[in-house]
Amino acid sequence: MAEGALLWLVISRGKIAAAAVTELQQTEWRKVCVLVACGGERMREWLPLIAGIEKFARQEGCSAVRIFGRKGWQRVLTDFCAKRIILEKEII
């Protein structure tokens, strides 16, 4: 069950440098904040701002932040077709 989504923007030099979308989800066991989309330019400049998403997730009662995305393991695990990975960080 999802509780709504938020659009996060990084504004740099008067332009949108990055954007992310988060969604709070209640799983069978706990509440998590899922980073469902994220992208932009000059990642090194805005990547530390994910800490703000973690803080928001804690305030909303989440016990973890999850990130969905692709992974480059396919070249090592040739029998697998890598479509997505799930990264999770405990925040309690």
C-alpha positions as CSV (number, residue, x, y, z in Angstrom):
1,M,0.0,0.0,0.0
2,A,1.4,3.3,-1.0
3,E,0.9,6.5,1.0
4,G,1.7,9.0,-1.8
5,A,4.7,10.1,-3.8
6,L,6.9,13.2,-3.5
7,L,9.0,14.9,-6.2
8,W,12.3,16.1,-4.9
9,L,14.2,18.7,-7.0
10,V,17.8,20.0,-6.9
11,I,18.0,23.5,-8.2
12,S,21.5,24.7,-9.2
13,R,22.3,27.9,-11.0
14,G,18.6,28.6,-11.6
15,K,18.0,25.2,-13.3
16,I,16.8,21.8,-12.3
17,A,20.0,19.8,-11.8
18,A,18.4,16.6,-10.5
19,A,15.0,15.1,-9.6
20,A,13.9,12.2,-7.5
21,V,10.6,10.6,-6.7
22,T,10.0,8.9,-3.4
23,E,7.0,6.8,-2.2
24,L,6.1,5.7,1.3
25,Q,5.0,2.1,1.3
26,Q,3.7,-0.1,4.1
27,T,5.0,-3.6,3.5
28,E,3.9,-6.8,5.4
29,W,6.5,-6.1,8.0
30,R,7.3,-2.4,8.1
31,K,7.0,1.0,6.5
32,V,9.7,1.9,4.0
33,C,10.5,4.9,1.8
34,V,11.2,3.8,-1.8
35,L,13.3,6.0,-4.1
36,V,11.5,5.0,-7.3
37,A,13.3,7.3,-9.7
38,C,16.3,9.6,-9.5
39,G,18.5,11.3,-12.1
40,G,20.3,14.4,-13.0
41,E,23.5,16.1,-13.9
42,R,26.7,16.4,-11.8
43,M,25.7,13.6,-9.4
44,R,28.7,14.2,-7.1
45,E,27.2,17.6,-6.2
46,W,23.7,16.4,-5.2
47,L,24.2,12.8,-4.1
48,P,24.9,13.8,-0.5
49,L,21.3,15.3,-0.4
50,I,19.9,11.7,-0.2
51,A,20.6,12.1,3.5
52,G,17.7,14.6,3.5
53,I,15.4,11.9,2.1
54,E,16.6,9.5,4.8
55,K,15.8,12.1,7.5
56,F,12.3,12.6,5.9
57,A,11.8,8.8,5.9
58,R,12.7,8.6,9.6
59,Q,10.3,11.4,10.5
60,E,7.5,9.6,8.6
61,G,8.1,6.4,10.7
62,C,10.0,4.4,8.0
63,S,12.6,1.9,9.1
64,A,14.4,1.7,5.7
65,V,15.0,3.5,2.4
66,R,14.9,1.4,-0.7
67,I,16.3,2.2,-4.1
68,F,15.2,0.4,-7.3
69,G,17.6,0.4,-10.2
70,R,19.7,-1.5,-12.7
71,K,22.9,-3.2,-11.9
72,G,26.0,-4.0,-13.9
73,W,26.4,-7.6,-12.7
74,Q,25.3,-9.2,-16.0
75,R,28.8,-9.3,-17.3
76,V,29.9,-11.5,-14.4
77,L,26.7,-13.5,-13.9
78,T,26.2,-14.4,-17.6
79,D,23.4,-16.9,-16.8
80,F,21.3,-14.1,-15.4
81,C,19.4,-11.3,-17.0
82,A,19.8,-8.2,-14.7
83,K,16.7,-6.0,-14.9
84,R,16.7,-4.3,-11.5
85,I,18.3,-4.4,-8.1
86,I,17.0,-3.3,-4.8
87,L,19.3,-1.5,-2.4
88,E,18.1,-0.9,1.1
89,K,19.6,1.0,4.1
90,E,18.3,0.6,7.6
91,I,17.7,4.0,9.2
92,I,16.7,3.1,12.7
